Amino acid sequence: MSTVERSINIPSEHIANVFGQFDCHVKRIEKHMNVTMILRDDQLKVMGNEHNVNASVEIIESLVALAKRGNQITEQNVNYALSLSVEHKTNEVVELDKDIVCHTINGKPVKAKTIGQKQYLHAIDKHMIVFGVGPAGTGKTYLAMAKAITAFKNNEINRIILTRPAIEAGEKLGFLPGDLQSKVDPYLRPLYDALYEIMGAESFLKNMEKGLIEVAPLAYMRGRTLDNAFIVLDEAQNTTPAQMKMFLTRIGFGSKAIITGDLSQKDIPKDATSGLDVALKVLKNVDDIAVCHMSSQDVVRHPLVQKIVKAYDDYEQKTTKKPKRP
């Protein structure tokens, strides 16, 4: 196959960002796409077979566009651009950066980093109830919290209610010391962490004292009607069908509910049915309810997490397909 060569201009002020430390980003693209890249001043030459060269140029152009908007190019950006190049969707990487949900207390913008996350945020804007289903690290809870805090600050809702079932993650913790709040806090810690990062500890505690932000176990939702609230149910895969029905029927006028869960990480007994499984089947055709499925491709934590999730997915698919011996 004949070798072709294409050149692309990279502004000098963005070269270090796009190339990465010790040129790690470019080396990764070269290895993955089987091309050779040579930089002369601000001109990058890409050599290889025509298809791979064209795809590599698109990837570099998308990374340059992100860099021009003030983004720090990470390994996750490069890996995601590479995965999208297989589906000829590299140009969509640039579109992801346009909408900012909010800023953290440190000024860091919170925004979609994958197509799956963008669709998830769009669904939250358009629907009253949204199910966010996907593996760890896809930003299901964090983005829902960001949306909740933004709606609260814009006076679109009167309060935020965050809840999750208090179930031990495969370990028996025994009797925990302290009052009731001290006993349930360990189960709700991930929700507190996200609130502190986006809202700041001082603002969170002040609004919590006023009752405008509530973090509570799912059992506390029984018997309540939640009007003008943004409600986030986390770890929904650990609910029972009765708990899920109870939660969904709490929602009142002017409220929005986000239910997040990872069907591959259930901590309920093996013979028990997950309320999330049942809800996805029962409510699939109900208007104003959206279901967003995210995959390992949407993982935005350390790239190794994406590989771990993918490896477990592949393993589980092999074990479920393996025929049982008579």
Beta strands, then each sheet from edge to edge (+ up, - down):
strand 1: 4-9
strand 2: 36-40
strand 3: 43-48
strand 4: 100-103
strand 5: 109-111
strand 6: 129-133
strand 7: 159-164
strand 8: 213-217
strand 9: 229-233
strand 10: 256-261
strand 11: 289-293
sheet 1: 1+ 3- 2+
sheet 2: 4+ 5-
sheet 3: 8+ 7+ 9+ 10+ 6+ 11+
end
